[in-house]
Amino acid sequence: MSPRLTSCSTCTLLFSLLDDAGRCQTCAERYAAITKQPISAAFRKPPQPRPARRMPGRPVQLERRCHVCLLTKPRDAFPVQDKISANQRGRCHECIEVHREERASMRALAGANVPTGGKGGGWVVPADEEGRVCRGCQQFKPWRDFYKASSSGFNGHHSRCKYCHYAPKRPKRQIDAAGRTCTRCDTYKPWAEFYHLKKSPTGHMSLCAACYRRLYARIES
């Protein structure tokens, strides 16, 4: 390095990066300190981005409550929400397996293990020359217990038996300020046992909480 810090003829052999004046980084820093000038642009460090300020948010919940069994379990017991269907979200792995087993058993009972190839889809019900399984009571009955239908019906008969076709009507439901009759179990219960629903005229669901959980846990065919 020359006495006046004008060039670095020796540093040229050692360093490949030099500024416009021919100085290395060490000489450029000394020259800037002596002359009180900013360092050369070739050796300036790029501006470091400021660390993102972490805003206070909701704490990470390590546990959550299952919508079906109503038990508080760790988050590892629940599947990832975006990888399951919408009707199974909020359930733990155990409730999902129970739902799948019940649905498979119901389909097997109704003969839903073979999809139909006709128009409209649906499932093939177990039927033979003697009778078929009723869609209502899920029991195998002879053809004389079914009403005859048009040619569009399966084997020319209705899918429900005569008893299920004219099932006894439910009693008149009661609704007052204290509670109402559940539309599923036909039991009068107070409003505390019904979930809230804004779009309902009463502000509550027509099904009680117990029936809603049972209905939500499995899909009826």
N, C-alpha and C positions, 0 to 999 in steps of 0.2 A: 504494500500500500504506500502510496506517495505521501510525503509529509503534509501536503495540502488536502489530502483526501479527495483528489480529483478523479482518480481512476484506480483500478485493481488489476494490474498486469499479472501479478503472481496468482491472484485468486481465479483468474480466467482458466488456469490449468486445473484447478481443484473443484470449482463450481461451474455448473452449466447455466444457472439462472442469474442473470445480471440485469440491472436496470438500464435505462437509456444512457446514463452517464458512465456505464461500465463498472459500476460498483456491485459488490456482493451484498448480501443481506446484512452482515456484520458491519461492513464499512458504511452502508447506507444508514444504519441506525446511529453509528457514531457521528457521521456527518450531519444528520438531522439534529442530534443532541447539541453539537457545537454551534451550528448555525441557527438553531431554534426554528427550524422549518419542518413542515410535515414530511414524513418518510415517503419515499418514492411509491408510486401507485403499484409497481410490480410486487412490492412486499407488504402491501396493506392486507390485513386479514379481512375476509368478508364479514359483513355484519351478522352477528349471531341472532337468530330469532328469539324473541322473548318467550319464555315458557308460558304456556297457556294457563290462565288463571282458573283454577278449579272452583266452580261455583258450588255452594252448598246445596245438596239435593236430598232426595229421600234415601235413607239408609238401605243397604242391601238386605233383603229379608232372607234369612237362612232357612226359614220354615214357612209353610203355607197350609191352608186348609182344603181338604178334598170336598168337592161339591156333593158327592154321593154318600160316602161313609161318614162325613163330617168329622174326620179325625185330622189333627194337626201333625204333619209329617215333614221330614227334611225335603229340600228341593230335589235331591237326588231320586226321591221316590216318584217324581212326576216327569213325564216325557216332555220333550221340547215342543212348544205350542205350534210352531210353524211346520212340524213334521207329522201332525195327526189331523184328523178331520175336525170340523168345527163342532160337531155334536159330542166329541169326546174330550174337549178341552176342559181343564179344571179338574180332571179325574186323575187319581194316582194309578200306578201300573196295575195294582191288584184289582181295582174296580174296572179297569179296561179289560183285563183278562176275564173277569166274571161276566161282563157284558158280552164279550165275544162267545164265551161258552154258552150262555143262555140263548143268544141269538142263533148259534149253530144248532142247539138242541130244538129250538122252536121250528127252525127250518126243516130239520130232520123229521120232526113230528108232522109237519104239514107237507112233507114230501118235496121240500124246496131244494133238493140237492141236484136237480137237473133243470137247467133253464129251458124255456120253451122256445121254439123256433118260429112260432107264428107271429102275427101282427100284434103289437102291444106288449110283448114280453111276458112277464109274470113267471110263475113257477108251476111245474107239473105236480098235481096232487095225486096221492096214491088212490087209484080207482081201478075197478075191474068190472066184470059182468054183474056182480052182486051189489055193489054200492061204491061209495066214495067217502072221503073225510070231509066233514062239515067245516066250513070256514069259521063258523061262530063258536061252536063248542069243541072243535078239534077232535071229534069222535067219528069213528067209522060206522056208517049207517047204511042200510039197504036203500035202493033207489025208490022204494015206495014211500020213504020218509022225506023225499024231496019233491017239490013242485016242478012240473014240467015247464020249460022255458022255450024260447024261440031257438032257431037253429044256431044262433051265435053262442048259446050256452054250452058248457062242457057236457057232451053226451046228451044234449037236449034237456038238461035239468039245471035248476038253480044251484048256486054254490053253497047256500045255507039250507039247513033242514027246515021242516015245517015249524018246529018249535022255536028255533032261532029267528025264523022269518017273521013270526008273530009273537015275539017275546013280550012278556007282561010289561006294561009301561011303568016307568019309575014314578014314585010319589011326587007330588008337587013340592018344589023346592022353596024353602023359606029364606027370606032375606030381610034383615032388620038392622037396627043400629048396633046390636050386640054381636051379631055374627051372621052366618049364612050356612046353607046346606052345600056340602061339597058335591060337585057334578060327577064325581067318579065313585066315591064310596057312599054317597047319599046319607051322610052323617052331618048333623048340625054341629058346627064348631064355632068358637069365638074368632074375632078378626085377628087375634094374635097368632093364630095357627095358619094364617094365609100370608103369602108373599105379596108385597106391594107391586102394583102395576098402574102406571100413570094413565095410560090410555083406556083403562077400564072405567065404566061409569061409577063403580063402587070404590075405585082406587086400589082394589086387590084382585088377585087371581081368582078364577072360579074353582080351581082345584086347591085343596089344602096342601100344606107343605109336605106332609108324609106321602100323599099320592103323587105330588109333583116329583119328589125324589125317586120314587119307584118308577114312574113313567120316564124320567130322564135317564135312569140307570139302564134301561133296556128299551129297544125299539120294537113295538108290537108289529107283527106282520099283518 
